[in-house]
Amino acid sequence: MLETVGDTELSPPDGESTTIRAVIDRSDVETFDSADDLYDTLMMLVGAQFIGRRYYDDRGGMPGDEENEVSF
């Protein structure tokens, strides 16, 4: 897998890019049973810069932002 996609670059919305190889190297995982298993592992190992807006909830405002809360 690393020979095929290891050098694929992952670019977060804000922050420094990394590769699949660099992310996997941070773990002790050596095999994957499926592409879904690889994807799940990557999602667990990428840093907070890949999350997007932290604590975002599209059903309301940010926590502690009751002043701007909108109810429909």
N, CA, C and O atoms as a Tinker XYZ file with bonds, in Angstrom:
   288  protein
     1  N      0.834000   -1.177000    0.000000    73     2
     2  CA     0.000000    0.000000    0.000000    64     1     3
     3  C      0.882000    1.244000    0.000000    63     2     4     5
     4  O      0.613000    2.186000   -0.745000    81     3
     5  N      1.940000    1.265000    0.831000    73     3     6
     6  CA     2.792000    2.447000    0.883000    64     5     7
     7  C      3.502000    2.698000   -0.443000    63     6     8     9
     8  O      3.730000    3.850000   -0.813000    81     7
     9  N      3.853000    1.636000   -1.159000    73     7    10
    10  CA     4.483000    1.809000   -2.465000    64     9    11
    11  C      3.520000    2.453000   -3.457000    63    10    12    13
    12  O      3.941000    3.223000   -4.320000    81    11
    13  N      2.240000    2.144000   -3.340000    73    11    14
    14  CA     1.239000    2.643000   -4.278000    64    13    15
    15  C      0.759000    4.045000   -3.938000    63    14    16    17
    16  O      0.713000    4.906000   -4.817000    81    15
    17  N      0.399000    4.295000   -2.680000    73    15    18
    18  CA    -0.203000    5.589000   -2.311000    64    17    19
    19  C      0.542000    6.308000   -1.193000    63    18    20    21
    20  O      0.089000    7.359000   -0.741000    81    19
    21  N      1.653000    5.781000   -0.742000    73    19    22
    22  CA     2.369000    6.363000    0.394000    64    21    23
    23  C      2.801000    7.802000    0.199000    63    22    24    25
    24  O      2.838000    8.576000    1.156000    81    23
    25  N      3.132000    8.171000   -1.041000    73    23    26
    26  CA     3.595000    9.534000   -1.303000    64    25    27
    27  C      2.461000   10.491000   -1.660000    63    26    28    29
    28  O      2.712000   11.642000   -2.017000    81    27
    29  N      1.223000   10.025000   -1.567000    73    27    30
    30  CA     0.065000   10.887000   -1.816000    64    29    31
    31  C      0.017000   11.963000   -0.744000    63    30    32    33
    32  O      0.075000   11.675000    0.452000    81    31
    33  N     -0.090000   13.204000   -1.193000    73    31    34
    34  CA    -0.076000   14.331000   -0.272000    64    33    35
    35  C     -1.471000   14.598000    0.287000    63    34    36    37
    36  O     -2.462000   14.594000   -0.444000    81    35
    37  N     -1.525000   14.828000    1.585000    73    35    38
    38  CA    -2.765000   15.200000    2.271000    64    37    39
    39  C     -2.631000   16.661000    2.662000    63    38    40    41
    40  O     -1.702000   17.030000    3.381000    81    39
    41  N     -3.549000   17.494000    2.196000    73    39    42
    42  CA    -3.475000   18.933000    2.455000    64    41    43
    43  C     -4.632000   19.371000    3.331000    63    42    44    45
    44  O     -5.787000   19.286000    2.914000    81    43
    45  N     -4.342000   19.839000    4.540000    73    43    46
    46  CA    -5.410000   20.318000    5.415000    64    45    47
    47  C     -5.877000   21.707000    4.980000    63    46    48    49
    48  O     -5.168000   22.386000    4.237000    81    47
    49  N     -7.055000   22.140000    5.428000    73    47    50
    50  CA    -7.535000   23.481000    5.088000    64    49    51
    51  C     -6.561000   24.562000    5.558000    63    50    52    53
    52  O     -6.316000   25.533000    4.842000    81    51
    53  N     -6.014000   24.394000    6.743000    73    51    54
    54  CA    -5.024000   25.312000    7.296000    64    53    55
    55  C     -3.901000   24.472000    7.876000    63    54    56    57
    56  O     -4.147000   23.553000    8.656000    81    55
    57  N     -2.692000   24.779000    7.504000    73    55    58
    58  CA    -1.575000   24.038000    8.069000    64    57    59
    59  C     -0.708000   23.410000    6.999000    63    58    60    61
    60  O     -0.896000   23.633000    5.803000    81    59
    61  N      0.232000   22.631000    7.454000    73    59    62
    62  CA     1.227000   22.031000    6.581000    64    61    63
    63  C      0.752000   20.692000    6.030000    63    62    64    65
    64  O      0.148000   19.894000    6.748000    81    63
    65  N      1.026000   20.454000    4.763000    73    63    66
    66  CA     0.669000   19.187000    4.125000    64    65    67
    67  C      1.540000   18.058000    4.664000    63    66    68    69
    68  O      2.627000   18.290000    5.194000    81    67
    69  N      1.047000   16.850000    4.521000    73    67    70
    70  CA     1.781000   15.660000    4.918000    64    69    71
    71  C      1.470000   14.568000    3.896000    63    70    72    73
    72  O      0.678000   14.781000    2.978000    81    71
    73  N      2.078000   13.426000    4.053000    73    71    74
    74  CA     1.800000   12.311000    3.142000    64    73    75
    75  C      1.151000   11.167000    3.906000    63    74    76    77
    76  O      1.216000   11.103000    5.134000    81    75
    77  N      0.528000   10.270000    3.163000    73    75    78
    78  CA    -0.056000    9.091000    3.788000    64    77    79
    79  C      1.028000    8.309000    4.520000    63    78    80    81
    80  O      0.794000    7.812000    5.621000    81    79
    81  N      2.210000    8.195000    3.921000    73    79    82
    82  CA     3.320000    7.477000    4.545000    64    81    83
    83  C      3.684000    8.092000    5.907000    63    82    84    85
    84  O      3.884000    7.364000    6.879000    81    83
    85  N      3.767000    9.407000    5.977000    73    83    86
    86  CA     4.122000   10.076000    7.237000    64    85    87
    87  C      3.076000    9.819000    8.310000    63    86    88    89
    88  O      3.417000    9.633000    9.478000    81    87
    89  N      1.809000    9.808000    7.925000    73    87    90
    90  CA     0.734000    9.565000    8.888000    64    89    91
    91  C      0.805000    8.128000    9.400000    63    90    92    93
    92  O      0.728000    7.897000   10.606000    81    91
    93  N      0.951000    7.172000    8.501000    73    91    94
    94  CA     1.006000    5.759000    8.883000    64    93    95
    95  C      2.262000    5.474000    9.717000    63    94    96    97
    96  O      2.220000    4.661000   10.640000    81    95
    97  N      3.370000    6.136000    9.397000    73    95    98
    98  CA     4.616000    5.927000   10.151000    64    97    99
    99  C      4.486000    6.330000   11.619000    63    98   100   101
   100  O      5.271000    5.876000   12.451000    81    99
   101  N      3.514000    7.170000   11.948000    73    99   102
   102  CA     3.300000    7.588000   13.343000    64   101   103
   103  C      2.589000    6.521000   14.163000    63   102   104   105
   104  O      2.416000    6.678000   15.372000    81   103
   105  N      2.178000    5.444000   13.518000    73   103   106
   106  CA     1.447000    4.395000   14.223000    64   105   107
   107  C      2.238000    3.095000   14.194000    63   106   108   109
   108  O      3.292000    3.004000   13.564000    81   107
   109  N      1.719000    2.107000   14.878000    73   107   110
   110  CA     2.337000    0.782000   14.855000    64   109   111
   111  C      1.572000   -0.169000   13.936000    63   110   112   113
   112  O      1.821000   -1.374000   13.950000    81   111
   113  N      0.648000    0.357000   13.141000    73   111   114
   114  CA    -0.148000   -0.447000   12.220000    64   113   115
   115  C      0.720000   -0.840000   11.027000    63   114   116   117
   116  O      1.383000    0.002000   10.422000    81   115
   117  N      0.707000   -2.129000   10.700000    73   115   118
   118  CA     1.518000   -2.606000    9.583000    64   117   119
   119  C      0.691000   -3.198000    8.447000    63   118   120   121
   120  O      1.169000   -3.282000    7.316000    81   119
   121  N     -0.540000   -3.609000    8.731000    73   119   122
   122  CA    -1.387000   -4.190000    7.689000    64   121   123
   123  C     -2.796000   -3.621000    7.785000    63   122   124   125
   124  O     -3.239000   -3.152000    8.833000    81   123
   125  N     -3.477000   -3.681000    6.649000    73   123   126
   126  CA    -4.859000   -3.221000    6.567000    64   125   127
   127  C     -5.672000   -4.303000    5.884000    63   126   128   129
   128  O     -5.230000   -4.878000    4.890000    81   127
   129  N     -6.848000   -4.584000    6.403000    73   127   130
   130  CA    -7.701000   -5.624000    5.843000    64   129   131
   131  C     -8.464000   -5.154000    4.609000    63   130   132   133
   132  O     -8.895000   -5.964000    3.788000    81   131
   133  N     -8.626000   -3.831000    4.486000    73   131   134
   134  CA    -9.395000   -3.291000    3.367000    64   133   135
   135  C     -9.061000   -1.811000    3.192000    63   134   136   137
   136  O     -8.381000   -1.212000    4.025000    81   135
   137  N     -9.545000   -1.240000    2.109000    73   135   138
   138  CA    -9.376000    0.195000    1.892000    64   137   139
   139  C    -10.098000    0.984000    2.981000    63   138   140   141
   140  O     -9.623000    2.040000    3.400000    81   139
   141  N    -11.246000    0.477000    3.440000    73   139   142
   142  CA   -11.973000    1.139000    4.527000    64   141   143
   143  C    -11.150000    1.147000    5.811000    63   142   144   145
   144  O    -11.163000    2.127000    6.557000    81   143
   145  N    -10.441000    0.062000    6.064000    73   143   146
   146  CA    -9.581000   -0.029000    7.244000    64   145   147
   147  C     -8.463000    1.013000    7.168000    63   146   148   149
   148  O     -8.152000    1.662000    8.166000    81   147
   149  N     -7.865000    1.171000    5.997000    73   147   150
   150  CA    -6.842000    2.204000    5.793000    64   149   151
   151  C     -7.436000    3.584000    6.025000    63   150   152   153
   152  O     -6.846000    4.404000    6.730000    81   151
   153  N     -8.592000    3.846000    5.443000    73   151   154
   154  CA    -9.255000    5.147000    5.594000    64   153   155
   155  C     -9.534000    5.444000    7.066000    63   154   156   157
   156  O     -9.237000    6.537000    7.547000    81   155
   157  N    -10.099000    4.481000    7.776000    73   155   158
   158  CA   -10.401000    4.676000    9.199000    64   157   159
   159  C     -9.143000    4.973000    9.994000    63   158   160   161
   160  O     -9.151000    5.828000   10.880000    81   159
   161  N     -8.068000    4.274000    9.683000    73   159   162
   162  CA    -6.801000    4.499000   10.381000    64   161   163
   163  C     -6.283000    5.903000   10.095000    63   162   164   165
   164  O     -5.837000    6.595000   11.010000    81   163
   165  N     -6.334000    6.326000    8.849000    73   163   166
   166  CA    -5.892000    7.672000    8.507000    64   165   167
   167  C     -6.710000    8.728000    9.242000    63   166   168   169
   168  O     -6.156000    9.709000    9.737000    81   167
   169  N     -8.019000    8.533000    9.316000    73   167   170
   170  CA    -8.874000    9.503000    9.995000    64   169   171
   171  C     -8.547000    9.607000   11.478000    63   170   172   173
   172  O     -8.676000   10.674000   12.077000    81   171
   173  N     -8.124000    8.495000   12.064000    73   171   174
   174  CA    -7.765000    8.516000   13.493000    64   173   175
   175  C     -6.408000    9.168000   13.727000    63   174   176   177
   176  O     -6.158000    9.691000   14.812000    81   175
   177  N     -5.529000    9.146000   12.731000    73   175   178
   178  CA    -4.150000    9.569000   12.946000    64   177   179
   179  C     -3.820000   10.972000   12.453000    63   178   180   181
   180  O     -2.827000   11.550000   12.895000    81   179
   181  N     -4.618000   11.535000   11.555000    73   179   182
   182  CA    -4.300000   12.883000   11.080000    64   181   183
   183  C     -4.495000   13.871000   12.227000    63   182   184   185
   184  O     -5.251000   13.606000   13.161000    81   183
   185  N     -3.824000   14.983000   12.153000    73   183   186
   186  CA    -3.883000   15.970000   13.222000    64   185   187
   187  C     -5.127000   16.832000   13.182000    63   186   188   189
   188  O     -5.950000   16.729000   12.273000    81   187
   189  N     -5.247000   17.683000   14.185000    73   187   190
   190  CA    -6.412000   18.559000   14.331000    64   189   191
   191  C     -6.567000   19.523000   13.158000    63   190   192   193
   192  O     -7.672000   19.993000   12.888000    81   191
   193  N     -5.468000   19.822000   12.456000    73   191   194
   194  CA    -5.557000   20.745000   11.324000    64   193   195
   195  C     -6.418000   20.197000   10.190000    63   194   196   197
   196  O     -6.820000   20.950000    9.303000    81   195
   197  N     -6.709000   18.880000   10.208000    73   195   198
   198  CA    -7.549000   18.276000    9.177000    64   197   199
   199  C     -9.029000   18.259000    9.557000    63   198   200   201
   200  O     -9.863000   17.867000    8.741000    81   199
   201  N     -9.365000   18.664000   10.748000    73   199   202
   202  CA   -10.738000   18.573000   11.235000    64   201   203
   203  C    -11.631000   19.629000   10.615000    63   202   204   205
   204  O    -12.813000   19.367000   10.394000    81   203
   205  N    -11.122000   20.791000   10.332000    73   203   206
   206  CA   -11.962000   21.882000    9.861000    64   205   207
   207  C    -12.318000   22.753000   11.054000    63   206   208   209
   208  O    -11.507000   22.915000   11.966000    81   207
   209  N    -13.504000   23.307000   11.058000    73   207   210
   210  CA   -13.902000   24.169000   12.179000    64   209   211
   211  C    -14.234000   23.299000   13.370000    63   210   212   213
   212  O    -15.223000   22.567000   13.366000    81   211
   213  N    -13.395000   23.387000   14.394000    73   211   214
   214  CA   -13.601000   22.577000   15.585000    64   213   215
   215  C    -14.850000   23.032000   16.320000    63   214   216   217
   216  O    -15.145000   24.225000   16.394000    81   215
   217  N    -15.570000   22.078000   16.855000    73   215   218
   218  CA   -16.793000   22.301000   17.637000    64   217   219
   219  C    -17.930000   22.882000   16.799000    63   218   220   221
   220  O    -18.915000   23.370000   17.353000    81   219
   221  N    -17.806000   22.835000   15.473000    73   219   222
   222  CA   -18.848000   23.355000   14.599000    64   221   223
   223  C    -20.065000   22.436000   14.624000    63   222   224   225
   224  O    -19.940000   21.211000   14.600000    81   223
   225  N    -21.219000   23.041000   14.672000    73   223   226
   226  CA   -22.471000   22.298000   14.632000    64   225   227
   227  C    -23.389000   23.062000   13.684000    63   226   228   229
   228  O    -23.746000   24.207000   13.959000    81   227
   229  N    -23.771000   22.446000   12.579000    73   227   230
   230  CA   -24.586000   23.164000   11.608000    64   229   231
   231  C    -26.026000   23.365000   12.059000    63   230   232   233
   232  O    -26.835000   23.933000   11.324000    81   231
   233  N    -26.346000   22.906000   13.254000    73   231   234
   234  CA   -27.691000   23.098000   13.792000    64   233   235
   235  C    -27.752000   24.265000   14.766000    63   234   236   237
   236  O    -28.814000   24.544000   15.322000    81   235
   237  N    -26.659000   24.937000   14.980000    73   235   238
   238  CA   -26.642000   26.042000   15.919000    64   237   239
   239  C    -25.323000   26.774000   15.841000    63   238   240   241
   240  O    -24.547000   26.572000   14.907000    81   239
   241  N    -25.070000   27.616000   16.808000    73   239   242
   242  CA   -23.836000   28.379000   16.824000    64   241   243
   243  C    -22.726000   27.623000   17.515000    63   242   244   245
   244  O    -22.820000   26.425000   17.781000    81   243
   245  N    -21.685000   28.353000   17.793000    73   243   246
   246  CA   -20.545000   27.798000   18.503000    64   245   247
   247  C    -20.891000   27.719000   19.992000    63   246   248   249
   248  O    -21.672000   28.537000   20.479000    81   247
   249  N    -20.321000   26.743000   20.732000    73   247   250
   250  CA   -20.588000   26.649000   22.166000    64   249   251
   251  C    -20.258000   27.981000   22.862000    63   250   252   253
   252  O    -19.219000   28.589000   22.603000    81   251
   253  N    -21.136000   28.405000   23.722000    73   251   254
   254  CA   -20.929000   29.663000   24.444000    64   253   255
   255  C    -21.383000   30.872000   23.637000    63   254   256   257
   256  O    -21.147000   32.005000   24.054000    81   255
   257  N    -22.020000   30.663000   22.504000    73   255   258
   258  CA   -22.442000   31.756000   21.641000    64   257   259
   259  C    -23.956000   31.895000   21.659000    63   258   260   261
   260  O    -24.582000   32.067000   20.612000    81   259
   261  N    -24.543000   31.821000   22.846000    73   259   262
   262  CA   -25.997000   31.869000   22.970000    64   261   263
   263  C    -26.570000   33.209000   22.499000    63   262   264   265
   264  O    -27.736000   33.274000   22.109000    81   263
   265  N    -25.775000   34.267000   22.529000    73   263   266
   266  CA   -26.248000   35.583000   22.129000    64   265   267
   267  C    -26.667000   35.599000   20.655000    63   266   268   269
   268  O    -27.614000   36.295000   20.289000    81   267
   269  N    -25.970000   34.840000   19.813000    73   267   270
   270  CA   -26.261000   34.836000   18.379000    64   269   271
   271  C    -27.052000   33.598000   17.957000    63   270   272   273
   272  O    -27.155000   33.314000   16.764000    81   271
   273  N    -27.601000   32.873000   18.897000    73   271   274
   274  CA   -28.333000   31.653000   18.580000    64   273   275
   275  C    -29.626000   31.976000   17.848000    63   274   276   277
   276  O    -30.341000   32.912000   18.203000    81   275
   277  N    -29.911000   31.190000   16.828000    73   275   278
   278  CA   -31.105000   31.366000   16.021000    64   277   279
   279  C    -31.943000   30.112000   16.148000    63   278   280   281
   280  O    -31.426000   28.999000   16.057000    81   279
   281  N    -33.244000   30.292000   16.358000    73   279   282
   282  CA   -34.141000   29.146000   16.442000    64   281   283
   283  C    -35.187000   29.270000   15.355000    63   282   284   285
   284  O    -35.743000   30.346000   15.135000    81   283
   285  N    -35.454000   28.170000   14.678000    73   283   286
   286  CA   -36.443000   28.209000   13.592000    64   285   287
   287  C    -37.687000   27.539000   14.004000    63   286   288
   288  O    -38.637000   27.468000   13.226000    81   287
